[in-house]
Amino acid sequence: MKDWVAAQTNDDIAQILVFLCLWRTTIGNGVHAVVIFIFNSMVREEAKLLLGIRGQQNTAFSTVTKTKTQTMMNRRTTIA
């Protein structure tokens, strides 16, 4: 009976160690992915800055908004 308890305890310790190693690997991979994402974002921003395209918005929404704003400004200046 004593040997069985010792074997069970060793098995429990082994399971705990395996779980901790897997957990550490999972956390490590997650942190690694976050660091790579942040690094890629920083590189992308620097590349935009070097190419001179920072701050430009090439979306259809911004074009429509600019057009409406310019039209309203033209109406106000012609009325006044």
Secondary structure, DSSP 8 states (H G I E B T S, - for coil): -HHHHHHHHHHHHHHHHHHHHHHHHHHHHHHHHHHHHHHHHHHHHHHHHHHT-TT----HHHHHHHHHHHHHHHHHHHH-
